[in-house]
Amino acid sequence: MIRTKILGLGSYVPDRVVKNEEIAFLNDQHVRQETQQSETTDEWIQRRTGITERRYVPNESGLATSDLALQASKRALLDANLEPQDIDCIILGTLSPDLHFPGTAVFLQDKLGIASRGCACFDIRQQCSGFVYGLQMADAFIRTGMYKRILLVGAELHSHSLDFTTRGRDVMILFGDGAGAMVLGPMESDDPKSGVMYTSAHADGSGAMSLYLKIFDIAKLPYLQYDPRNREENQPMYPYMDGKRVFLNAVRGMVMSTNTALEKTGLTWDDINWFVPHQANLRINEKVAEVAKIPPEKILNSIQFYGNTTAATVPLTIDHWRQQGKVKRGDRILSSVFGSGFTWGATIFTL
Ligand code: UT7
């Protein structure tokens, strides 16, 4: 039977490193000021989140989310030994799209130089769960024979939409820019444990207003009702998060989906090489590991270096540790995610 194989993996983060010590001194142009712009400290950020640094696109680089996606895609294609022309479907997860419409996948398609070939382009707007949602779609498409070479990308450019004042510090310190990509294709195998073995995707829309970025309200005329330069009014430009509620639900959703993934596949932690949780807060991942009784030596995190890159965290973390020589081809990975929506899910696959 046809099963889904991971043909290639790649990731990309911009060169600019923003350390915790620096972030409090950045203004909204990302330029370091002499005086502190927001009340936060390296000690607070590390203790509450585990983050020490994150990456931002360089100031005035003109880069968009699709440019980060492009770099990660090129690396995944190289890893798969394929050309952009081989791709017949793009699935892109992001919460920081290039524009409100059209979707970002079409910009990526054009930047890959394959627009004239007309392949299918999908945007997944499931935030931190975007990669697992996208993987479930890709797996279904490949098993049914709909597409043969799918480029699945999670890409985020968060740094341009963060509030660099004390008002926005809870969210601002978490997010970073980056992208991760996989190329997926079919293989003939009767081994149910091969390739993409399991995916699950869930949502609870009653949590939607616990983590959102409004920017506009389409129910109103005019649909933008603030002056972006007026600090008192411009909150809709920035993400809002009920941190504690998101934290609790993240632990619950990730524990539940991790345990269900093992139950449904009949696997135990002895069968899994690595647990790769979404990277939102190291304390969330520590709690998930404690409750789900995950062997600590099997857990891979990268939030220390990149912060939360939402839809990109899973492929970025795997690729980071592959580059360090820890993760190898043939390793079996269990990943669980949770994000705005609320959305959550899990997957088990062999790299
Ligand atoms: O990707 C999926 C979505 N995101 C998440 O899963 C994130 C989930 N939530 C979190 O990670 C945590 O809730 C945060 C890191 C956002 C906040 O950590 P916390 O331990 O829940 O802190 P808190 O919200 O209870 O805030 C404690 C204090 C507050 O001050 P008061 O009211 O006690 O005086 C905050 O104003 O810490 C303050 N605070 C900060 N202080 C210094 C909040 N952000 C900061 C900051 N620096 N950056």
Residues whose N, C-alpha, C, O or C-beta is under 5 A from the ligand:
A	BS01	UT7	E39 T40 T41 W44 R48 T49 C128 R169 D170 I173 G243 K244 V246 F247 A250 A280 N281 F338 G339
